[in-house]
């Protein structure tokens, strides 16, 4: 496997940078993380207003746009700098919500985002900024200093939780437990879980890594103790460490900031990684391969610097991101956009490209390492065929994982039986309800439904009866003009039943 990856790396490094992505683009996979960091600090992605109605409408518009690009994972910044965008017993409201830190906006933004993501079949992960607590005299930092005076360290004009104090891990674990217990989040996403780059390290690197790992372990236990299906992830520095042939230029996760992210995957402390790979060329591809090689069967979705496309940033050419997206798909890795606004603003047509690249939906890979048994499939799937849509109803699926509820994926095809291994047959994902209406545009479709537990394990499918051979063709003239009256007197009972059918 290692030799194959090395040969692949040699190939991509020798390809001309102007190569058109579609010339070597792989088929869209069924399982692939397609994520976005949705930043709330300073309202730079959201919110752009202090009105409740406007904030909600803005977020709906963002999520609608991301859904159209088949994004399936939202990393929503919930803890900002010792401040939050949800009502917390531990920390005050962030200023982005009302313009003044500590003031309630009158609604729960995290709950609203979770609900809206789930309506769209997206996962919502609570993005928790861990060690930094903001400028020394900002409200969140001041409040935390009053509560934990010996735990906050000043470095320059910034405040940080001291990673070398065990109370830091205890506090962050308690915070993450509160979020996990109260909210139906799909993940807890840890940001800045490392030493600050300006920190003057007075212990060995090995000891520093142990301090950070101890914090991660406490958070993992707190989250998994509440809901074992909630994914624990982080956003490490984009280069894990120096490679034999490619150096990290002094900026890497493992040595520079004592962030042993690959060790956390190996030891089961992380379910996912979102490495911040805001580079290109030889600073990107060899290190992406390294993340793949040491993923230990878990999920890696590198972060891409779409903000670098902007003329006020580095003014990258769109082909840089296009090529990186193609290579990550070739490596069977996901991808994550930083940040949401640069994607939805269609900076240098990145949104247009992404919609084309993600024409077919994809599922978040299952947490197979949790060792849970897949659900028992639904016992029955019924279809009520109408003039413009088919009404699907199913029941009888059973969870075997200990999760709190089941979700459902729906597939459709003109072929029978519907191939549920093909992503192009997915028409709805992560449904809570046991029914759906599907517009058929005049086609006779076959359907399949699978049950999915909270770990992402999918049951075998239940199928409808084959349309082409077992179901009579729909007579659209009859649907429009009505069924011809039979010879003899029609009863009012028959007429009543016909009206009821047409209402469905």
SETI-224276 format. One record per residue (C-alpha): chain; x, y, z; residue in one letter. Coordinates in Angstrom, 1 decimal. Layout:
> A,X,Y,Z,A
...
END
This chain:
> A,0.0,0.0,0.0,X
> A,2.8,2.4,0.9,X
> A,4.5,1.8,-2.4,X
> A,1.3,2.5,-4.3,X
> A,0.8,5.8,-2.5,X
> A,4.5,6.8,-3.2,X
> A,4.0,6.1,-6.9,X
> A,0.8,8.1,-6.9,X
> A,2.5,10.9,-5.1,X
> A,5.3,10.9,-7.8,X
> A,2.5,11.1,-10.5,X
> A,0.7,14.0,-9.0,X
> A,3.9,15.9,-8.4,X
> A,5.0,15.6,-12.0,X
> A,1.6,16.5,-13.6,X
> A,1.5,20.0,-15.1,X
> A,-0.2,22.4,-12.8,X
> A,-2.4,23.6,-15.7,X
> A,-3.9,20.1,-16.1,X
> A,-7.7,20.4,-16.3,X
> A,-9.3,18.6,-13.3,X
> A,-12.0,16.8,-15.4,X
> A,-9.3,15.1,-17.4,X
> A,-8.3,13.0,-14.5,X
> A,-11.2,13.3,-12.1,X
> A,-12.3,10.1,-10.4,X
> A,-15.9,8.9,-9.9,X
> A,-17.8,10.5,-7.1,X
> A,-17.7,8.1,-4.1,X
> A,-20.6,7.1,-1.9,X
> A,-18.6,8.0,1.3,X
> A,-16.8,11.3,1.5,X
> A,-16.6,14.1,4.0,X
> A,-17.4,17.4,2.4,X
> A,-17.2,19.9,5.2,X
> A,-17.1,23.7,5.8,X
> A,-15.9,25.7,8.8,X
> A,-18.7,28.2,9.5,X
> A,-17.0,30.9,11.6,X
> A,-18.8,33.1,14.1,X
> A,-15.9,35.1,15.6,X
> A,-16.6,38.8,14.7,X
> A,-19.4,37.6,12.5,X
> A,-17.0,37.1,9.6,X
> A,-19.0,34.2,8.1,X
> A,-22.1,34.6,10.3,X
> A,-24.0,36.5,11.8,X
> A,-23.8,39.6,9.7,X
> A,-26.6,41.3,11.7,X
> A,-27.9,41.6,15.3,X
> A,-31.5,41.0,14.3,X
> A,-32.9,37.6,15.3,X
> A,-35.0,37.3,12.1,X
> A,-32.2,38.4,9.9,X
> A,-29.7,36.1,11.6,X
> A,-31.9,33.1,11.1,X
> A,-32.6,34.0,7.5,X
> A,-28.9,34.5,6.8,X
> A,-28.0,31.1,8.3,X
> A,-30.8,29.4,6.3,X
> A,-29.5,31.0,3.1,X
> A,-25.9,29.8,3.8,X
> A,-27.0,26.3,4.6,X
> A,-29.3,26.2,1.5,X
> A,-26.4,27.2,-0.7,X
> A,-24.0,24.6,0.9,X
> A,-26.7,21.9,0.5,X
> A,-26.8,22.7,-3.2,X
> A,-23.1,22.0,-3.4,X
> A,-23.7,18.7,-1.6,X
> A,-21.8,19.7,1.5,X
> A,-22.6,17.1,4.2,X
> A,-20.8,18.4,7.3,X
> A,-20.9,21.8,9.0,X
> A,-18.3,22.8,11.6,X
> A,-20.2,25.5,13.5,X
> A,-18.1,27.7,15.8,X
> A,-19.9,27.4,19.1,X
> A,-17.2,28.4,21.6,X
> A,-15.5,31.5,20.3,X
> A,-13.0,32.9,22.9,X
> A,-14.3,31.8,26.3,X
> A,-17.7,33.0,25.0,X
> A,-20.5,31.1,23.2,X
> A,-23.3,31.4,20.7,X
> A,-25.6,29.3,22.9,X
> A,-26.9,29.7,26.5,X
> A,-24.2,28.2,28.7,X
> A,-24.0,27.8,32.5,X
> A,-20.2,28.1,32.2,X
> A,-19.4,31.0,29.8,X
> A,-21.1,34.2,28.6,X
> A,-22.6,35.0,25.2,X
> A,-20.2,36.1,22.5,X
> A,-20.5,39.7,21.2,X
> A,-21.1,38.5,17.6,X
> A,-24.8,37.8,18.5,X
> A,-25.9,41.2,19.8,X
> A,-22.9,43.5,19.5,X
> A,-22.1,43.2,23.2,X
> A,-20.6,40.3,25.0,X
> A,-22.7,38.8,27.8,X
> A,-26.1,39.8,26.2,X
> A,-28.5,37.1,25.1,X
> A,-29.8,37.4,21.6,X
> A,-33.1,35.8,22.6,X
> A,-32.6,32.5,21.0,X
> A,-30.2,29.5,20.9,X
> A,-28.1,29.8,17.7,X
> A,-26.4,26.4,18.2,X
> A,-29.8,24.6,18.5,X
> A,-31.1,26.5,15.5,X
> A,-28.1,25.5,13.4,X
> A,-28.4,21.9,14.4,X
> A,-32.0,21.8,13.5,X
> A,-31.5,23.4,10.1,X
> A,-28.5,21.2,9.3,X
> A,-30.5,18.0,10.2,X
> A,-33.4,19.2,8.0,X
> A,-31.0,19.2,5.1,X
> A,-29.4,15.8,5.8,X
> A,-26.2,17.5,7.1,X
> A,-24.1,16.7,10.1,X
> A,-23.6,19.6,12.6,X
> A,-20.4,19.5,14.7,X
> A,-19.9,22.0,17.5,X
> A,-16.6,23.7,16.9,X
> A,-14.9,24.5,20.2,X
> A,-12.0,26.8,20.4,X
> A,-10.0,25.3,23.3,X
> A,-6.8,27.0,24.6,X
> A,-7.2,30.6,23.5,X
> A,-9.6,32.8,25.5,X
> A,-9.2,36.1,23.7,X
> A,-7.5,39.4,24.3,X
> A,-6.6,39.9,27.9,X
> A,-9.2,42.5,28.6,X
> A,-12.1,41.2,26.6,X
> A,-15.2,40.1,28.4,X
> A,-14.8,36.4,28.0,X
> A,-11.2,36.3,29.2,X
> A,-12.0,38.6,32.1,X
> A,-14.8,36.4,33.3,X
> A,-12.7,33.2,33.1,X
> A,-9.8,34.9,34.9,X
> A,-12.2,35.7,37.8,X
> A,-13.4,32.2,37.9,X
> A,-10.0,30.5,37.3,X
> A,-7.4,33.0,38.2,X
> A,-4.5,30.5,38.3,X
> A,-5.4,28.8,35.0,X
> A,-5.2,31.7,32.5,X
> A,-1.8,32.8,31.2,X
> A,-1.0,36.1,29.4,X
> A,1.2,35.8,26.3,X
> A,1.6,39.2,24.7,X
> A,-1.9,40.7,24.9,X
> A,-3.7,37.4,24.6,X
> A,-5.1,35.1,27.3,X
> A,-4.6,31.3,27.1,X
> A,-5.7,28.4,29.3,X
> A,-2.5,26.8,30.6,X
> A,-2.2,23.4,28.9,X
> A,0.2,22.2,31.6,X
> A,-2.4,22.5,34.4,X
> A,-4.6,19.4,34.8,X
> A,-7.5,21.8,35.6,X
> A,-7.5,23.0,32.0,X
> A,-8.4,19.5,30.8,X
> A,-11.0,19.2,33.5,X
> A,-12.7,22.4,32.6,X
> A,-12.7,21.8,28.8,X
> A,-14.0,18.3,29.4,X
> A,-16.8,19.6,31.5,X
> A,-17.6,22.2,28.8,X
> A,-17.7,19.6,26.0,X
> A,-19.8,17.3,28.2,X
> A,-22.4,20.1,28.7,X
> A,-22.6,20.6,24.9,X
> A,-22.8,16.9,24.2,X
> A,-25.5,16.3,26.9,X
> A,-27.7,19.2,25.9,X
> A,-27.5,19.1,22.1,X
> A,-28.0,16.6,19.4,X
> A,-24.6,17.4,17.8,X
> A,-23.0,14.9,15.5,X
> A,-19.5,15.9,16.6,X
> A,-17.3,17.9,19.0,X
> A,-14.6,19.6,16.9,X
> A,-11.6,20.9,18.9,X
> A,-9.7,23.9,17.5,X
> A,-6.4,25.1,18.8,X
> A,-5.9,22.0,20.9,X
> A,-2.1,22.7,21.2,X
> A,0.5,25.0,22.6,X
> A,0.3,28.5,21.3,X
> A,3.1,29.2,18.8,X
> A,4.2,32.1,21.0,X
> A,4.4,30.0,24.1,X
> A,7.9,29.6,25.6,X
> A,8.1,25.9,26.2,X
> A,10.0,25.1,29.4,X
> A,9.4,21.3,29.3,X
> A,10.5,18.7,26.8,X
> A,8.6,18.2,23.6,X
> A,7.6,14.8,24.8,X
> A,6.3,16.2,28.0,X
> A,4.4,18.9,26.1,X
> A,2.8,16.4,23.9,X
> A,1.7,14.4,27.0,X
> A,0.1,17.5,28.5,X
> A,-2.0,18.2,25.3,X
> A,-2.8,14.5,24.9,X
> A,-4.1,14.4,28.5,X
> A,-6.5,17.2,27.7,X
> A,-7.7,15.3,24.6,X
> A,-8.2,12.1,26.6,X
> A,-10.3,13.9,29.2,X
> A,-12.5,15.5,26.5,X
> A,-12.9,12.2,24.7,X
> A,-14.0,10.4,27.9,X
> A,-16.5,13.2,28.7,X
> A,-18.0,13.1,25.2,X
> A,-18.1,9.4,24.7,X
> A,-19.4,8.9,28.3,X
> A,-22.5,10.9,27.2,X
> A,-23.0,9.8,23.6,X
> A,-20.5,7.4,22.2,X
> A,-21.7,8.1,18.6,X
> A,-20.7,11.8,18.8,X
> A,-17.5,12.1,16.7,X
> A,-14.5,13.7,18.4,X
> A,-12.3,15.6,16.0,X
> A,-9.7,18.4,15.8,X
> A,-8.0,20.7,13.3,X
> A,-4.3,20.0,13.6,X
> A,-1.5,22.0,11.9,X
> A,-1.5,20.9,8.3,X
> A,1.9,19.2,8.4,X
> A,2.2,16.5,11.0,X
> A,6.0,16.6,11.1,X
> A,9.0,16.6,8.8,X
> A,9.0,13.9,6.2,X
> A,12.1,12.0,5.0,X
> A,12.2,14.0,1.7,X
> A,10.0,17.0,2.5,X
> A,10.5,19.3,5.4,X
> A,7.8,21.3,7.3,X
> A,9.8,24.5,7.3,X
> A,9.6,24.6,11.1,X
> A,5.8,24.7,11.3,X
> A,4.2,21.4,12.1,X
> A,1.8,19.8,14.6,X
> A,3.9,17.2,16.4,X
> A,7.2,19.0,17.1,X
> A,6.4,22.7,16.9,X
> A,3.2,22.8,19.0,X
> A,3.2,19.3,20.6,X
> A,0.0,18.1,18.8,X
> A,0.3,14.4,18.3,X
> A,-2.8,14.1,16.1,X
> A,-1.8,10.9,14.4,X
> A,-1.1,9.3,17.8,X
> A,-4.6,10.4,18.8,X
> A,-6.1,8.5,15.8,X
> A,-4.0,5.4,16.6,X
> A,-5.0,5.4,20.2,X
> A,-8.7,6.0,19.5,X
> A,-8.9,9.5,21.0,X
> A,-10.0,11.0,17.7,X
> A,-12.6,9.8,15.2,X
> A,-11.7,12.4,12.6,X
> A,-9.0,14.9,11.7,X
> A,-9.4,18.1,9.7,X
> A,-5.7,19.1,9.1,X
> A,-5.4,22.8,8.2,X
> A,-3.5,22.2,4.9,X
> A,-3.4,25.8,3.8,X
> A,-0.5,25.2,1.4,X
> A,0.2,24.1,-2.2,X
> A,2.6,22.1,-4.2,X
> A,5.3,20.2,-2.3,X
> A,4.0,21.7,0.9,X
> A,0.6,20.0,0.3,X
> A,0.7,16.7,-1.5,X
> A,3.4,14.8,0.4,X
> A,1.8,15.8,3.7,X
> A,-1.7,14.8,2.5,X
> A,-0.3,11.3,1.6,X
> A,1.2,11.2,5.1,X
> A,-2.1,11.9,6.7,X
> A,-3.7,9.1,4.6,X
> A,-0.9,6.6,5.6,X
> A,-1.4,7.3,9.3,X
> A,-5.2,7.6,9.4,X
> A,-5.6,4.2,11.1,X
> A,-8.8,3.5,9.2,X
> A,-10.4,6.7,10.5,X
> A,-11.6,9.8,8.8,X
> A,-9.4,12.6,7.5,X
> A,-10.7,15.6,5.6,X
> A,-7.9,18.2,5.0,X
> A,-8.8,21.8,5.2,X
> A,-8.3,23.8,2.0,X
> A,-7.4,27.5,1.9,X
> A,-10.2,28.8,-0.3,X
> A,-9.6,32.2,1.3,X
> A,-6.2,32.3,-0.4,X
> A,-8.1,32.7,-3.7,X
> A,-9.1,36.2,-2.7,X
> A,-7.1,39.1,-4.3,X
> A,-6.6,40.6,-0.8,X
> A,-5.1,37.4,0.5,X
> A,-2.6,35.4,-1.7,X
> A,-4.6,35.6,-5.0,X
> A,-4.2,31.9,-5.7,X
> A,-5.4,30.6,-9.0,X
> A,-8.5,28.5,-8.9,X
> A,-6.5,25.6,-10.4,X
> A,-4.6,25.2,-7.1,X
> A,-7.7,24.3,-5.2,X
> A,-9.2,22.3,-8.1,X
> A,-6.1,20.1,-8.2,X
> A,-6.0,19.6,-4.4,X
> A,-9.6,18.5,-4.4,X
> A,-9.0,16.0,-7.1,X
> A,-6.0,14.6,-5.4,X
> A,-7.8,14.3,-2.0,X
> A,-10.6,12.3,-3.8,X
> A,-8.0,10.1,-5.4,X
> A,-6.5,9.4,-2.0,X
> A,-10.0,8.6,-0.6,X
> A,-9.8,11.6,1.8,X
> A,-12.5,14.2,2.3,X
> A,-12.0,18.0,2.1,X
> A,-13.0,20.9,4.2,X
> A,-13.3,24.6,3.1,X
> A,-12.0,27.4,5.1,X
> A,-14.0,29.5,5.2,X
> A,-17.7,29.3,4.4,X
> A,-18.0,32.9,3.1,X
> A,-15.2,32.5,0.6,X
> A,-17.0,29.4,-0.8,X
> A,-20.5,30.8,-0.8,X
> A,-19.3,34.2,-2.3,X
> A,-18.0,32.1,-5.2,X
> A,-14.5,33.5,-5.0,X
> A,-12.9,32.9,-8.4,X
> A,-15.7,30.5,-9.2,X
> A,-14.8,28.0,-6.4,X
> A,-18.5,27.5,-5.5,X
> A,-19.4,26.9,-9.2,X
> A,-16.6,24.3,-9.4,X
> A,-17.5,22.7,-6.2,X
> A,-21.1,22.2,-7.3,X
> A,-19.9,20.6,-10.4,X
> A,-17.3,18.5,-8.6,X
> A,-20.0,17.3,-6.0,X
> A,-22.8,16.8,-8.5,X
> A,-23.7,13.5,-6.7,X
> A,-24.4,13.5,-2.9,X
> A,-22.1,11.6,-0.5,X
> A,-22.4,10.1,2.9,X
> A,-20.1,10.7,5.9,X
> A,-18.2,7.4,6.4,X
> A,-19.4,5.2,9.2,X
> A,-17.6,4.8,12.5,X
> A,-16.7,1.2,11.8,X
> A,-14.1,1.2,14.6,X
> A,-16.8,1.6,17.2,X
> A,-17.7,-2.1,16.5,X
> A,-21.4,-1.7,16.4,X
> A,-23.8,-4.0,14.5,X
> A,-25.8,-2.4,11.7,X
> A,-29.5,-1.8,12.2,X
> A,-32.2,-4.4,11.1,X
> A,-33.7,-3.1,7.9,X
> A,-37.2,-1.8,7.6,X
> A,-39.7,-4.7,7.3,X
> A,-41.9,-3.0,4.7,X
> A,-41.8,-0.2,2.1,X
> A,-45.0,0.9,0.5,X
> A,-45.3,3.3,-2.4,X
> A,-48.4,5.4,-3.2,X
> A,-48.0,6.6,-6.8,X
> A,-49.5,10.0,-7.6,X
> A,-49.6,12.3,-10.6,X
> A,-46.4,14.2,-9.8,X
> A,-44.9,12.4,-6.9,X
> A,-44.6,9.1,-5.2,X
> A,-45.3,8.8,-1.5,X
> A,-43.0,6.3,0.3,X
> A,-43.8,5.0,3.7,X
> A,-41.7,2.4,5.6,X
> A,-41.5,0.9,9.1,X
> A,-40.1,-1.8,11.2,X
> A,-36.3,-1.0,11.4,X
> A,-34.5,-1.7,14.6,X
> A,-31.4,-0.2,16.1,X
> A,-28.7,-2.5,17.4,X
> A,-26.1,0.1,18.5,X
> A,-27.6,1.7,21.6,X
> A,-28.1,5.0,19.8,X
> A,-31.0,7.3,20.6,X
> A,-32.8,7.1,17.2,X
> A,-32.4,5.8,13.6,X
> A,-32.0,7.7,10.4,X
> A,-32.9,6.7,6.9,X
> A,-31.4,6.9,3.4,X
> A,-33.6,6.7,0.3,X
> A,-32.4,5.5,-3.1,X
> A,-34.2,5.6,-6.5,X
> A,-33.5,4.2,-10.0,X
> A,-35.2,3.1,-13.1,X
> A,-33.3,-0.2,-12.6,X
> A,-34.4,-3.0,-10.4,X
> A,-33.3,-3.8,-7.8,X
> A,-31.9,-0.3,-7.0,X
> A,-28.2,-0.5,-6.5,X
> A,-27.6,1.1,-3.1,X
> A,-23.8,1.0,-3.6,X
> A,-24.1,3.7,-6.2,X
> A,-24.0,7.3,-4.8,X
> A,-25.9,8.5,-7.9,X
> A,-29.0,6.6,-6.7,X
> A,-29.1,8.6,-3.4,X
> A,-32.1,10.9,-3.3,X
> A,-32.4,11.7,0.4,X
> A,-30.1,11.2,3.4,X
> A,-30.4,11.1,7.2,X
> A,-34.2,11.3,7.3,X
> A,-35.8,11.1,10.7,X
> A,-39.3,10.5,9.4,X
> A,-40.4,7.2,8.0,X
> A,-42.0,8.7,4.9,X
> A,-41.1,11.0,2.0,X
> A,-42.7,12.3,-1.2,X
> A,-40.5,12.0,-4.2,X
> A,-41.3,13.9,-7.5,X
> A,-41.0,11.4,-10.3,X
> A,-41.2,13.7,-13.4,X
> A,-43.2,11.2,-15.2,X
> A,-40.7,8.3,-14.7,X
> A,-41.6,5.0,-13.2,X
> A,-39.0,4.7,-10.4,X
> A,-38.0,1.8,-8.2,X
> A,-37.0,2.6,-4.6,X
> A,-34.9,1.3,-1.7,X
> A,-34.6,2.5,1.9,X
> A,-31.9,1.7,4.4,X
> A,-31.8,2.4,8.1,X
> A,-28.7,4.1,9.6,X
> A,-27.7,4.2,13.2,X
> A,-26.0,7.2,14.9,X
> A,-22.6,5.6,14.1,X
> A,-23.3,5.7,10.4,X
> A,-23.8,1.9,10.0,X
> A,-26.2,1.2,7.3,X
> A,-28.7,-1.7,7.1,X
> A,-29.4,-3.8,4.1,X
> A,-32.1,-2.2,1.9,X
> A,-35.7,-2.9,1.7,X
> A,-37.0,-2.6,-1.9,X
> A,-40.3,-1.6,-3.5,X
> A,-41.9,-4.1,-5.9,X
> A,-40.3,-3.8,-9.4,X
> A,-42.1,-1.0,-11.2,X
> A,-41.5,-2.2,-14.8,X
> A,-43.0,-5.7,-14.3,X
> A,-45.2,-5.6,-11.3,X
> A,-46.8,-2.2,-11.4,X
> A,-49.2,-1.0,-14.1,X
> A,-48.0,2.0,-16.1,X
> A,-49.5,5.3,-15.0,X
> A,-52.0,6.6,-17.5,X
> A,-51.4,10.3,-17.3,X
> A,-54.5,11.1,-19.4,X
> A,-56.6,9.3,-16.8,X
> A,-54.8,11.1,-14.0,X
> A,-55.6,14.5,-15.7,X
> A,-59.0,13.9,-17.1,X
> A,-60.3,11.3,-14.7,X
> A,-61.2,7.6,-15.0,X
> A,-63.9,6.8,-17.6,X
> A,-67.2,6.0,-16.0,X
> A,-68.0,2.3,-16.0,X
> A,-71.1,1.1,-17.7,X
> A,-73.9,1.3,-15.2,X
> A,-74.5,3.5,-12.3,X
> A,-71.4,4.7,-10.3,X
> A,-71.9,4.8,-6.6,X
> A,-71.1,7.8,-4.4,X
> A,-68.8,5.5,-2.3,X
> A,-66.6,4.9,-5.4,X
> A,-66.5,8.6,-6.2,X
> A,-65.6,9.5,-2.6,X
> A,-62.7,7.0,-2.7,X
> A,-61.4,8.4,-5.9,X
> A,-61.3,11.9,-4.5,X
> A,-59.4,10.7,-1.5,X
> A,-56.8,9.0,-3.6,X
> A,-56.3,12.2,-5.7,X
> A,-55.8,14.3,-2.6,X
> A,-52.7,12.2,-1.7,X
END
